Amino acid sequence: MIDPELLEILACPDTHQSLAMAEAELVASLNAAIEAGGLENVGGAPVEGPLDGGLVREDGSVVYPIRDRIPVLLVDEGIALPLGK
């Protein structure tokens, strides 16, 4: 979904850790939570509309949404993940 060369230079806007494509299973579970209305972003706003994909921070604690094939790399738009995801 994202050019591998671009992915190599993208980084978390908060910690500058590297990012990796989210697995399809994770994106599906996030989309299910969005549809159920139970998912908030780091900024505290409800996440609306399904994700096309996501970029997971190296430590696995945040995923940044991809919408319309564009990564949304804004700190407040990140979605916190339980550790170990």
Secondary structure, DSSP 8 states (H G I E B T S, - for coil): ---HHHHHH-B-TTT--BEEE--HHHHHHHHHHHHHT--B-TTS-B--S--SEEEEETTSSEEEEEETTEE---GGG-EE--TT-
